[in-house]
Amino acid sequence: MSRRTLHVAQILWPAFFMAGVLEMMVFSVLDPSLIHIGTWEPDARTVYSAAFLVFWGVLSVSGALSHLMMRDDAHGTRHALAQGLVARRHRRQLRHEGGHQGSHHGGLPSQHSHQH
């Protein structure tokens, strides 16, 4: 199996599974026979099928966007958005570690005071 095929499967299979779960949750509280689109009154099977495809599509796009943000480019660097999130987390961690060394957080005294 190629790497691209594996990535597609890693996106589509969980989305398929969760679309089924979402469909069960939605239609446990919503009667598909009550759905009307203009003058068209689709039968329940059509509503179930269309809803599943919409749910699967939306969840697949969500998974694909997450995948794109997580992958490395050809040079081994992360996507710009992922880099920004990692850099922000790193800065926050440095500030937190600095607080344990007696520094201040945003102008406020550290909660961990050193007693002599």
URFENJO-V231422 format. One record per residue. RES is the residue in one small letter. SS is DSSP state (a for helix, b for strand, c for the rest). OMEGA is omega in whole degrees, 0 to 359 (* if undefined). NEAR is the number of other ideal C-beta (glycine too) atoms within 8 Angstrom. Layout:
((RES/SS/OMEGA/NEAR) (RES/SS/OMEGA/NEAR))
This chain:
((m/c/180/4) (s/c/181/5) (r/a/180/5) (r/a/178/6) (t/a/178/8) (l/a/180/9) (h/a/178/9) (v/a/178/8) (a/a/179/9) (q/a/178/10) (i/a/188/12) (l/a/184/10) (w/a/177/8) (p/a/178/10) (a/a/178/13) (f/a/181/9) (f/a/182/8) (m/a/175/10) (a/a/176/12) (g/a/178/9) (v/a/180/8) (l/a/178/10) (e/a/178/12) (m/a/180/8) (m/a/182/8) (v/a/186/10) (f/a/170/11) (s/a/179/6) (v/a/183/5) (l/c/179/8) (d/c/183/5) (p/a/179/10) (s/a/178/7) (l/a/182/6) (i/c/178/9) (h/c/177/7) (i/b/186/5) (g/c/178/4) (t/c/181/4) (w/b/177/6) (e/c/182/6) (p/c/177/9) (d/c/186/7) (a/a/181/8) (r/a/178/6) (t/a/179/8) (v/a/179/12) (y/a/182/11) (s/a/181/8) (a/a/180/9) (a/a/179/12) (f/a/180/11) (l/a/177/8) (v/a/180/8) (f/a/181/13) (w/a/179/11) (g/a/181/8) (v/a/179/8) (l/a/177/13) (s/a/177/11) (v/a/178/8) (s/a/179/9) (g/a/180/13) (a/a/178/9) (l/a/176/8) (s/a/179/8) (h/a/180/11) (l/a/180/8) (m/a/183/9) (m/a/188/8) (r/c/177/8) (d/b/175/6) (d/c/185/8) (a/c/182/3) (h/c/178/5) (g/c/178/5) (t/c/182/6) (r/b/174/10) (h/c/186/10) (a/a/180/6) (l/a/178/7) (a/a/178/10) (q/a/180/10) (g/a/179/8) (l/a/179/8) (v/a/179/9) (a/a/179/8) (r/a/179/8) (r/a/180/8) (h/a/178/8) (r/a/179/8) (r/a/180/8) (q/a/178/8) (l/a/177/8) (r/a/181/9) (h/a/179/8) (e/a/177/8) (g/a/180/8) (g/a/179/12) (h/a/180/8) (q/c/175/6) (g/c/179/7) (s/c/182/7) (h/c/175/8) (h/b/174/8) (g/c/178/4) (g/c/179/4) (l/b/179/6) (p/c/178/5) (s/c/178/11) (q/c/182/5) (h/c/180/7) (s/c/180/7) (h/c/179/5) (q/c/180/3) (h/c/*/2))
